[in-house]
Amino acid sequence: MMSTTNFFSKEQETQIVNAIKEAEKNTSGEIRVHIEATFKGEAMDRAIAVFNDLKMHETEARNGVLFYVATQAKQFVILGDDGINDVVPDNFWETTKNKVINQFKQGQFAQGLVEGIQEAGQQLKTYFKYQSDDTNELSDEISKG
């Protein structure tokens, strides 16, 4: 079993971080990726706990998005904050999640996340336009559990 520290190569991590930076250029939304091997309980509950641990609920517009991946547990969650979920259609994350999972099924984990992040960035800029005085409120680095 691969640990989370070497689940992605350095190049893949760079691709993912660059996708986050690129996506955030077009929106005031904040995107994070968190990866860990496994967890106890429900995947959504764990994603919410990570979301809070990363202080993603403290963004000014409540427009943080977490891509949560549990590698050994084979679980994946996209979690958007209240500011996003209040304004987007009900199936907003489903299409993005399906794109990512289709890549995951082929073993293309980094590519799946990159495509999901790009999609999220496209969607976010519809609702949260980039402002010239925007600050990057959250780290773009991948967090690991």
N, C-alpha and C positions, 0 to 999 in steps of 0.2 A: 504493500500500500504506500502510495506517495503521501508525504506529509504536505501540509499546506505551504510550508516554506519553499518547497521546490515543485509545487504543482504546476506553476507557470515558469517558463524560462525567463531570463532577464529580458530578452527581446519581446516576449509575449506581454510581460508586465508593462514594458515601455509602450507597446501598442495600445494596451487598455488605458493607461494613464493619459496617453496622447488623445485617445478617443474622448475621454472625459474633458480634457482641456478644450478640444475642438468643439464638443457639444455645448460647453458652457460659454463659448464665445458668442453664441447666438441667443442666450437666454439668461435671465437672472436666477434660474433654477440651479440647484446644487445636486450633483450626482456623486454617489460613493459606491464602491464595491467592497464587500466584506466576504472573506473566504475563511472557512474553518472546516475541520474534518467531520465533526458530528455534534449532536446536541441532544438534550433530553426534552421530551414533550412534543408540542406541535411546531412545525416549521414557521408558521406565521407568528406564533408567540415569541419564538426565538428571534425572528427578524425584527419584531417590535422592540425587544430588549436591546438588540444591537443598535437599532436606530436611535434609541434613547441614550445608550452608552456613548455613541459617537456625537451626541448633542445635535442631531440632525433636526430636531424639533425646535431648535433655537434660531433658525434662519428667520430673517426679518419678514419675508412673505410666506413663511411656512411652506416652502416649495422645494424641499429636499426629496431626493429619490434614492432609495437604497436597492442595490442589486445584491442579494444575499445568496451565497452558494455554500452548501455543506457537501463537500466532495465525497466522503465515505457514505454519508446518509443518502446521497443522491437526491438532495432537495434544493429547490431554487425558488426564491420569492422576489418579486419586485414590489417594493413598498413605497408609496408616495405619501407625503405629509398632507394634513388637512387642507392647506391652501390650494393644493393641486386637486385633491379628490373632491373638493367642493365645486370645482368649475368644469371638470372633464366628464365626458360621457362614461356611462357605467362600464363599458367594455374597454376602456382606455388602455389598461395594461395588458389585457389578454393577447392582443395581436403582437405586441412587443415580446411578451413572454413566450408565445408560440414560436416566433422567429429564433429566439435564443435556444429554446429546447430542441428545435430541429437541428441546430448546429451541434448541441451537446450530444445528441443521439449518434452523431457521426464522429464523436470524439474531438470535435473542434471547439474546445471550451473557450479559448481566448477569442477566436473569431466570433463565437456566439455572443460573448459579452460585448465585443466591439460593435457588432451589428445592433444589439439591444440598446447600447449607450447612444449610438447614432440615431436610432429610432426615437428614443426618449428625448434626445436633444431637439429633434424635429418637432415632436409633439409639444414639448415645453415652450418652444419659442412662439407657438400659437397663442399661449395663454400668459406667458411671462416673458415679455420682450426684454431684450438686453438694454440696460440703461447705461448711459455714458459714465455715471458715477458708481456703477456696480463694483462691489468688492467681492473677491472670492472668499466666501465665508467659511468654507470647509476645505480640508485637504483633498487633493486629487489622488493621493497615493492609495494603494490597495491596503485595507486594514486586514489583519489576520488574527484569528482566534486560536 
